[in-house]
Amino acid sequence: MTRQHDDVTTSVTSRFPTNSRLPAPEIRPLPEAPTSTWRIIGPGVIAAGVGLASGEFILFPYIASQVGLVFVWAALIGLATQYFLNMEIERYTLATGETALTGFSRFWRHWGLVFAVLTLLANLWPGWATSSATLVTYLWGGSVTWISVGMLVAIGLILTLAPVVYVALERAEMVKVAAVLVLLVVGAVVAITADAWADVPTIVTQASIPIDPLGLAFLMGALAFAGAGGGQNLVQSNWIRDKGFGMGKYVPRIKSPVTGKPEAAPSTGFIFEPTDEHMARWRAWWRFANREQLFTFVLITFISILFTSLLAYSTVYGRDDLPNNIGFLEIEGQVLKDTVGAWFGTLFWLIGALALFAAALGIVDYTARLVADVLKTAYVKQAKESTLYFGIVWVLVLVGCGIVLSGFAQPLILLVISACVGGLMMFIYSGLLILLNRKVLPGPIRIRAGRTAVLGWSVALFGILSVLTIIEQVRKLFGD
């Protein structure tokens, strides 16, 4: 009996590439799944909350203000693609408790470092904080630069002083999502015109890719940031692990070095034997995780993109005085004040500023999580992940302050840079996810043909967009 058990254990762990830094995972039982989806609501809301920012309040509304509703279809394509990406990232973590980046590092030690560097390149530019600060100046005046610096320092303090970082982040993003949904419901009743509602079918009937007026880099940024994008998708692993999904229950949470008690989280994970009992639990976890992503991340994000685009289309489409920067939101707010009432224009700017600040909070969090996980897994195993996390948070805050104080305060440009880097990342890790979930996980839980095809589509989509964007930027740099 013991020998048979050892043979089963060996067969389950033998597919995992190992090295001196990443030994085979430990065999443990898969925890029971919750009986209600409500008990695991959280990671998808955080993903939606962090994502309800550049794409929803800036990029897609700006596109609607310039060309109408003809590109809204791309948001649904981007969200559908990201839904399957997120679920394959979650599949690996549900099954092992390891992040997808740790899984990638089993093939090559430095894959995690590659994504950490790309995530830092995308998120060092504090475009979300400067965008939030810009909206604050529409409300009360002041300096975008110094408001941005204050916001960045506040983000560092919030993430440092929260006893359990995930809990604080989840609560902040839930408040934000609720506020945005209130804005959308009120706006749908009092601000979106009958003509705009009548033009909703043009999203499909006149669907197009308006490259000439906007440029491919901008459109790629909107598609890549329709919801999450870039490193935010990868950090789904960390968020569901902190929520206690699947085998992630065995991994300690990140806690504050000031108000909590940081623990040295293991750098490698666990795996369960595919017994009948465990497979029944796995199917329950997989069903719950899919529902949680679909009804929070996908649904909330698409509704938000649709309504903010309709709001911009109703108010500022067709005007020839719109600036090609975030200033179009100032004009949109003024129009809302004139047509609906001063209260609604103020509410629009206030919730927009809150949404972008909460997004900046989430972006600093997920960047620090991702980099800290990579460093602990492959380079400094003896360090506490919590300590690494908080060090990186303050590096991001201080570098962001330096960038803003140096004068790089044009939000739209910064967001496009971030989005293009994010698109390149998605091209690379879409392919790695196919390899990881087909070659490493035990047969009963590995990715099937249908979802493999979707990831193949993701590789092609973001690969082609990345190449075309690079070509476009080279032409602009050196001339046609």
C-alpha positions as CSV (number, residue, x, y, z in Angstrom):
1,M,0.0,0.0,0.0
2,T,2.8,2.4,0.9
3,R,4.6,1.7,-2.3
4,Q,1.5,2.3,-4.4
5,H,0.9,5.6,-2.5
6,D,4.5,6.6,-3.2
7,D,4.1,5.8,-6.9
8,V,1.0,8.0,-7.1
9,T,2.8,10.8,-5.3
10,T,5.7,10.6,-7.6
11,S,3.5,10.6,-10.7
12,V,1.7,13.8,-9.5
13,T,4.9,15.7,-8.7
14,S,7.2,14.3,-11.5
15,R,5.8,16.8,-14.2
16,F,7.0,19.8,-12.2
17,P,10.4,21.0,-13.4
18,T,12.7,21.4,-10.4
19,N,16.0,23.0,-9.6
20,S,18.0,24.1,-6.5
21,R,15.6,27.1,-6.0
22,L,12.4,25.4,-6.9
23,P,12.0,21.8,-5.5
24,A,9.0,19.7,-6.3
25,P,5.8,20.8,-4.5
26,E,4.6,19.2,-1.3
27,I,1.6,16.8,-1.4
28,R,-1.3,18.1,0.7
29,P,-5.1,17.7,0.6
30,L,-7.1,20.2,-1.4
31,P,-9.3,22.2,1.1
32,E,-13.0,22.0,0.7
33,A,-14.7,24.6,-1.5
34,P,-17.1,27.0,0.1
35,T,-20.8,26.3,-0.2
36,S,-21.7,29.8,-1.5
37,T,-20.1,32.0,-4.2
38,W,-20.6,35.0,-2.0
39,R,-17.9,33.7,0.4
40,I,-15.2,34.0,-2.2
41,I,-16.3,37.2,-3.8
42,G,-13.3,39.5,-3.7
43,P,-10.4,38.9,-6.2
44,G,-12.7,39.7,-9.2
45,V,-13.9,42.8,-7.5
46,I,-10.4,43.9,-6.9
47,A,-9.5,43.2,-10.5
48,A,-12.5,45.2,-11.6
49,G,-11.8,48.0,-9.1
50,V,-8.2,48.4,-10.1
51,G,-9.2,48.1,-13.8
52,L,-11.9,50.7,-13.5
53,A,-9.5,53.5,-14.2
54,S,-7.6,54.3,-17.4
55,G,-9.7,52.2,-19.8
56,E,-13.0,53.2,-18.2
57,F,-12.6,56.8,-17.3
58,I,-10.0,57.9,-19.8
59,L,-9.1,55.8,-22.9
60,F,-12.5,54.5,-24.0
61,P,-14.4,57.7,-23.2
62,Y,-11.8,59.7,-25.1
63,I,-12.2,57.4,-28.1
64,A,-16.0,57.9,-27.9
65,S,-15.5,61.6,-27.7
66,Q,-13.4,61.5,-30.9
67,V,-15.0,58.8,-33.1
68,G,-18.2,57.8,-31.4
69,L,-19.1,54.3,-30.3
70,V,-17.5,52.4,-33.2
71,F,-14.7,51.0,-31.0
72,V,-16.6,49.9,-27.9
73,W,-16.8,46.4,-29.3
74,A,-13.0,46.1,-28.6
75,A,-13.7,46.3,-24.9
76,L,-15.8,43.1,-25.0
77,I,-13.1,41.3,-27.1
78,G,-10.4,42.5,-24.6
79,L,-12.5,41.5,-21.6
80,A,-13.4,38.1,-22.9
81,T,-9.7,37.4,-23.7
82,Q,-8.6,38.5,-20.3
83,Y,-11.3,36.4,-18.6
84,F,-9.8,33.3,-20.0
85,L,-6.3,34.5,-19.3
86,N,-7.2,35.2,-15.6
87,M,-8.8,31.8,-15.3
88,E,-5.7,30.0,-16.6
89,I,-3.6,32.0,-14.2
90,E,-6.0,31.1,-11.4
91,R,-6.0,27.4,-12.5
92,Y,-2.3,27.0,-11.6
93,T,-2.6,28.8,-8.3
94,L,-5.8,26.9,-7.3
95,A,-4.0,23.7,-7.9
96,T,-0.6,24.5,-6.4
97,G,-0.7,27.6,-4.2
98,E,2.1,28.9,-6.3
99,T,1.8,32.0,-8.5
100,A,1.9,31.7,-12.2
101,L,5.2,33.5,-12.2
102,T,6.7,30.8,-9.9
103,G,5.4,28.3,-12.4
104,F,7.1,30.1,-15.3
105,S,10.3,30.2,-13.2
106,R,10.3,26.4,-13.1
107,F,11.0,26.5,-16.9
108,W,13.6,29.2,-16.6
109,R,14.7,30.8,-13.4
110,H,14.6,34.4,-14.8
111,W,11.1,34.4,-16.4
112,G,9.8,36.0,-13.2
113,L,12.5,38.7,-13.4
114,V,11.5,39.5,-17.0
115,F,7.9,40.1,-16.0
116,A,8.9,42.0,-12.9
117,V,11.0,44.4,-15.0
118,L,8.2,44.8,-17.6
119,T,5.7,45.5,-14.8
120,L,8.0,48.1,-13.3
121,L,8.5,49.8,-16.6
122,A,4.7,49.9,-17.1
123,N,3.9,51.1,-13.6
124,L,6.8,53.4,-12.6
125,W,5.0,56.1,-14.6
126,P,2.3,57.3,-12.1
127,G,-0.3,58.1,-14.8
128,W,-3.2,57.0,-12.6
129,A,-2.2,59.3,-9.7
130,T,-1.6,62.3,-12.0
131,S,-5.0,61.6,-13.6
132,S,-6.7,61.5,-10.2
133,A,-4.9,64.7,-9.2
134,T,-6.0,66.4,-12.4
135,L,-9.6,65.7,-11.6
136,V,-9.2,67.0,-8.1
137,T,-8.0,70.3,-9.5
138,Y,-11.2,70.6,-11.5
139,L,-13.1,70.3,-8.2
140,W,-11.0,72.5,-5.9
141,G,-8.0,73.9,-7.8
142,G,-4.4,73.4,-6.8
143,S,-1.3,72.0,-8.3
144,V,-1.5,68.6,-10.1
145,T,2.2,68.0,-9.2
146,W,1.8,68.4,-5.4
147,I,-1.6,66.7,-5.2
148,S,0.0,63.8,-7.1
149,V,2.9,63.6,-4.6
150,G,0.4,63.7,-1.7
151,M,-1.6,60.9,-3.2
152,L,1.5,58.7,-3.8
153,V,2.6,59.2,-0.2
154,A,-0.9,58.4,1.1
155,I,-0.8,55.2,-1.0
156,G,2.4,54.2,0.6
157,L,1.0,54.8,4.1
158,I,-2.2,53.0,3.5
159,L,-0.4,49.9,2.2
160,T,2.1,50.0,5.0
161,L,-0.2,50.5,7.9
162,A,-3.0,48.0,6.9
163,P,-2.7,45.0,9.2
164,V,-3.6,42.6,6.3
165,V,-3.0,44.3,3.0
166,Y,-5.4,42.2,1.0
167,V,-8.3,43.0,3.3
168,A,-7.7,46.7,3.1
169,L,-7.4,46.6,-0.7
170,E,-10.5,44.5,-1.1
171,R,-12.5,46.9,1.0
172,A,-11.2,50.0,-0.8
173,E,-11.9,48.5,-4.2
174,M,-15.4,47.4,-3.2
175,V,-16.2,51.0,-2.0
176,K,-14.9,52.3,-5.3
177,V,-16.9,49.9,-7.5
178,A,-20.0,50.8,-5.5
179,A,-19.4,54.5,-6.1
180,V,-18.8,54.0,-9.8
181,L,-22.0,52.0,-10.2
182,V,-24.0,54.7,-8.4
183,L,-22.6,57.2,-10.9
184,L,-23.5,55.0,-13.8
185,V,-27.0,54.4,-12.7
186,V,-27.7,58.1,-12.0
187,G,-26.0,59.0,-15.3
188,A,-28.0,56.5,-17.3
189,V,-31.2,58.2,-16.0
190,V,-30.3,61.9,-16.1
191,A,-27.3,62.4,-18.4
192,I,-27.2,60.0,-21.4
193,T,-29.4,61.3,-24.1
194,A,-32.1,59.5,-26.0
195,D,-30.1,59.9,-29.2
196,A,-27.1,58.2,-27.6
197,W,-29.2,55.3,-26.5
198,A,-30.6,55.0,-30.0
199,D,-27.0,54.8,-31.4
200,V,-26.0,51.9,-29.2
201,P,-26.5,49.4,-32.1
202,T,-23.7,51.2,-34.0
203,I,-21.3,49.5,-31.6
204,V,-21.9,46.4,-33.8
205,T,-23.3,47.8,-37.1
206,Q,-20.5,50.4,-37.5
207,A,-17.7,48.6,-35.7
208,S,-14.3,49.7,-36.9
209,I,-10.7,50.3,-36.0
210,P,-10.2,54.1,-36.2
211,I,-6.4,54.1,-36.6
212,D,-6.1,57.3,-38.7
213,P,-7.5,59.7,-36.1
214,L,-6.2,58.0,-33.0
215,G,-3.1,55.8,-33.8
216,L,-2.6,52.1,-33.2
217,A,-0.6,52.6,-30.0
218,F,-3.6,54.4,-28.4
219,L,-6.1,51.8,-29.6
220,M,-3.9,48.9,-28.4
221,G,-3.6,50.6,-25.0
222,A,-7.4,50.8,-24.8
223,L,-7.8,47.1,-25.8
224,A,-5.1,45.9,-23.4
225,F,-6.5,48.0,-20.6
226,A,-10.1,47.0,-21.1
227,G,-10.4,45.7,-17.6
228,A,-7.0,44.7,-16.4
229,G,-4.0,44.3,-18.6
230,G,-0.3,43.6,-18.3
231,G,0.9,42.6,-14.8
232,Q,-2.5,43.0,-13.2
233,N,-3.7,39.8,-14.8
234,L,-0.7,37.9,-13.5
235,V,-1.3,39.1,-9.9
236,Q,-4.7,37.3,-9.9
237,S,-2.5,34.5,-8.5
238,N,-1.5,36.6,-5.5
239,W,-5.0,37.9,-4.8
240,I,-6.7,34.5,-4.9
241,R,-4.0,33.1,-2.7
242,D,-4.5,35.8,-0.1
243,K,-8.2,35.1,-0.3
244,G,-7.5,31.4,0.5
245,F,-8.7,29.9,-2.8
246,G,-7.8,26.2,-3.3
247,M,-4.2,25.3,-2.3
248,G,-3.5,29.0,-1.7
249,K,-5.0,28.4,1.8
250,Y,-1.7,27.0,2.9
251,V,0.2,30.2,2.0
252,P,0.4,33.1,4.6
253,R,-1.0,36.5,3.7
254,I,1.1,39.6,3.4
255,K,0.9,41.6,6.7
256,S,2.1,45.0,7.7
257,P,5.6,45.1,9.4
258,V,4.1,47.9,11.6
259,T,0.6,46.7,12.5
260,G,0.8,43.0,11.6
261,K,3.1,40.1,12.0
262,P,4.9,39.2,8.7
263,E,5.5,35.6,8.0
264,A,8.1,34.0,5.8
265,A,5.8,32.5,3.1
266,P,7.1,29.4,1.3
267,S,8.6,30.1,-2.1
268,T,7.1,26.9,-3.6
269,G,3.7,25.4,-3.4
270,F,1.7,22.2,-3.0
271,I,-0.3,19.7,-5.1
272,F,-3.0,17.3,-4.3
273,E,-3.5,13.7,-5.4
274,P,-6.3,13.4,-8.0
275,T,-8.5,11.1,-5.9
276,D,-12.3,11.1,-6.3
277,E,-12.8,13.2,-3.2
278,H,-10.2,15.8,-4.3
279,M,-11.5,16.0,-7.9
280,A,-15.0,16.7,-6.6
281,R,-13.5,19.5,-4.5
282,W,-11.5,20.7,-7.5
283,R,-14.6,20.9,-9.7
284,A,-16.4,22.9,-7.0
285,W,-13.4,25.4,-6.7
286,W,-13.1,25.7,-10.5
287,R,-16.9,26.4,-10.8
288,F,-16.9,29.0,-8.1
289,A,-13.7,30.7,-9.4
290,N,-15.1,31.0,-12.9
291,R,-18.4,32.5,-11.6
292,E,-16.6,35.0,-9.4
293,Q,-14.5,36.3,-12.3
294,L,-17.4,36.4,-14.8
295,F,-19.9,38.2,-12.5
296,T,-17.5,40.7,-11.0
297,F,-14.5,41.4,-13.2
298,V,-16.1,40.9,-16.7
299,L,-19.7,42.2,-16.0
300,I,-18.8,45.2,-13.9
301,T,-16.0,46.3,-16.2
302,F,-18.0,46.0,-19.5
303,I,-21.0,47.9,-18.0
304,S,-18.6,50.6,-16.8
305,I,-16.9,51.0,-20.2
306,L,-20.2,51.0,-22.0
307,F,-21.8,53.7,-19.8
308,T,-18.8,56.0,-19.5
309,S,-18.4,55.8,-23.3
310,L,-22.1,56.7,-23.7
311,L,-21.7,59.5,-21.3
312,A,-18.8,61.0,-23.3
313,Y,-20.7,60.4,-26.5
314,S,-23.7,62.2,-25.2
315,T,-21.8,65.2,-24.0
316,V,-18.7,66.0,-26.0
317,Y,-18.8,64.0,-29.2
318,G,-18.5,66.2,-32.3
319,R,-17.0,69.2,-30.6
320,D,-13.9,70.6,-32.3
321,D,-12.4,72.2,-29.1
322,L,-11.5,68.9,-27.3
323,P,-7.9,68.6,-26.3
324,N,-6.0,65.4,-27.1
325,N,-5.4,64.8,-23.4
326,I,-7.2,64.3,-20.1
327,G,-8.5,67.8,-20.4
328,F,-11.5,66.5,-22.3
329,L,-12.8,65.3,-18.9
330,E,-12.9,68.9,-17.7
331,I,-15.0,69.9,-20.7
332,E,-17.3,66.8,-20.2
333,G,-17.8,67.8,-16.5
334,Q,-18.7,71.4,-17.5
335,V,-21.2,70.1,-20.1
336,L,-22.7,67.8,-17.5
337,K,-23.0,70.8,-15.1
338,D,-24.8,72.9,-17.8
339,T,-27.1,70.2,-19.1
340,V,-27.9,68.1,-16.0
341,G,-26.9,70.3,-13.0
342,A,-23.9,71.5,-11.1
343,W,-24.3,68.6,-8.7
344,F,-23.8,66.0,-11.4
345,G,-20.7,67.5,-12.9
346,T,-19.2,67.7,-9.5
347,L,-20.2,64.1,-8.7
348,F,-18.6,63.0,-12.1
349,W,-15.3,64.6,-11.2
350,L,-15.4,63.4,-7.6
351,I,-16.1,59.8,-8.3
352,G,-13.6,59.9,-11.2
353,A,-10.9,61.2,-8.9
354,L,-11.8,58.5,-6.3
355,A,-11.8,55.8,-8.9
356,L,-8.4,56.7,-10.3
357,F,-6.9,57.1,-6.8
358,A,-8.1,53.6,-5.9
359,A,-6.7,52.3,-9.1
360,A,-3.3,53.8,-8.3
361,L,-3.5,52.1,-4.9
362,G,-4.2,48.8,-6.5
363,I,-1.5,49.2,-9.1
364,V,1.2,50.0,-6.5
365,D,0.0,46.9,-4.5
366,Y,0.0,44.5,-7.4
367,T,3.4,45.7,-8.7
368,A,5.0,45.3,-5.3
369,R,3.3,41.8,-4.9
370,L,4.6,40.6,-8.2
371,V,8.1,41.8,-7.7
372,A,8.4,40.6,-4.1
373,D,7.1,37.2,-5.1
374,V,9.7,36.9,-7.9
375,L,12.6,38.0,-5.6
376,K,11.7,35.6,-2.8
377,T,11.1,32.7,-5.1
378,A,14.2,32.9,-7.2
379,Y,16.8,35.2,-5.6
380,V,16.4,35.9,-1.9
381,K,14.6,32.8,-0.4
382,Q,15.7,33.7,3.1
383,A,13.9,37.1,3.1
384,K,10.3,37.6,4.2
385,E,7.9,38.4,1.4
386,S,6.1,41.0,3.5
387,T,9.4,42.9,4.0
388,L,10.3,42.8,0.3
389,Y,6.7,43.9,-0.5
390,F,6.8,47.1,1.7
391,G,10.3,48.0,0.5
392,I,9.1,47.9,-3.1
393,V,5.9,49.9,-2.3
394,W,8.1,52.8,-1.1
395,V,10.5,52.5,-4.0
396,L,7.5,52.9,-6.3
397,V,6.1,55.8,-4.3
398,L,9.4,57.7,-4.2
399,V,10.2,57.1,-7.9
400,G,6.7,58.1,-8.8
401,C,7.1,61.3,-6.8
402,G,10.4,62.0,-8.6
403,I,8.9,61.5,-12.0
404,V,6.0,63.9,-11.2
405,L,8.3,66.5,-9.7
406,S,10.5,66.2,-12.8
407,G,7.6,67.5,-14.9
408,F,6.3,64.2,-16.5
409,A,2.7,65.0,-15.6
410,Q,0.7,64.4,-18.9
411,P,-1.6,61.5,-17.9
412,L,-2.7,60.3,-21.4
413,I,0.9,59.9,-22.6
414,L,1.9,58.0,-19.5
415,L,-1.1,55.7,-19.8
416,V,-0.4,54.9,-23.4
417,I,3.2,54.0,-22.5
418,S,2.0,51.7,-19.7
419,A,-0.7,50.1,-21.9
420,C,1.7,49.2,-24.7
421,V,4.2,47.6,-22.3
422,G,1.2,45.7,-20.8
423,G,0.2,44.4,-24.3
424,L,3.7,43.0,-24.9
425,M,3.6,41.2,-21.5
426,M,0.3,39.7,-22.3
427,F,1.7,38.3,-25.6
428,I,4.5,36.6,-23.8
429,Y,2.7,35.1,-20.8
430,S,-0.3,33.9,-22.9
431,G,2.1,31.4,-24.5
432,L,3.8,30.5,-21.2
433,L,0.4,29.7,-19.7
434,I,-0.3,27.2,-22.4
435,L,3.0,25.5,-21.7
436,L,2.5,25.7,-17.9
437,N,-1.0,24.3,-17.7
438,R,-0.6,21.6,-20.3
439,K,2.8,20.3,-19.4
440,V,3.0,20.7,-15.6
441,L,-0.4,20.1,-14.0
442,P,-1.7,16.5,-13.5
443,G,-4.0,15.3,-16.3
444,P,-7.4,15.7,-14.7
445,I,-6.9,19.4,-14.0
446,R,-4.8,20.6,-16.9
447,I,-6.1,23.0,-19.5
448,R,-8.3,21.5,-22.3
449,A,-8.4,22.1,-26.0
450,G,-11.0,24.8,-26.0
451,R,-9.3,27.1,-23.6
452,T,-5.9,26.3,-25.2
453,A,-7.4,27.7,-28.4
454,V,-8.5,30.9,-26.6
455,L,-4.9,31.3,-25.2
456,G,-3.6,30.8,-28.8
457,W,-5.9,33.6,-29.9
458,S,-4.5,35.8,-27.1
459,V,-0.9,35.1,-28.3
460,A,-1.9,36.0,-31.8
461,L,-3.9,39.1,-30.8
462,F,-1.3,40.7,-28.5
463,G,1.6,39.5,-30.6
464,I,0.3,41.2,-33.8
465,L,-0.7,44.3,-31.9
466,S,2.7,44.6,-30.3
467,V,4.5,44.3,-33.6
468,L,2.3,46.7,-35.4
469,T,2.6,49.2,-32.6
470,I,6.4,49.0,-32.6
471,I,6.4,49.5,-36.4
472,E,4.1,52.6,-36.0
473,Q,6.3,54.1,-33.3
474,V,9.5,53.5,-35.3
475,R,7.9,55.2,-38.3
476,K,7.0,58.2,-36.2
477,L,10.5,58.4,-34.8
478,F,12.4,58.2,-38.1
479,G,9.7,59.4,-40.5
480,D,7.9,57.5,-43.3
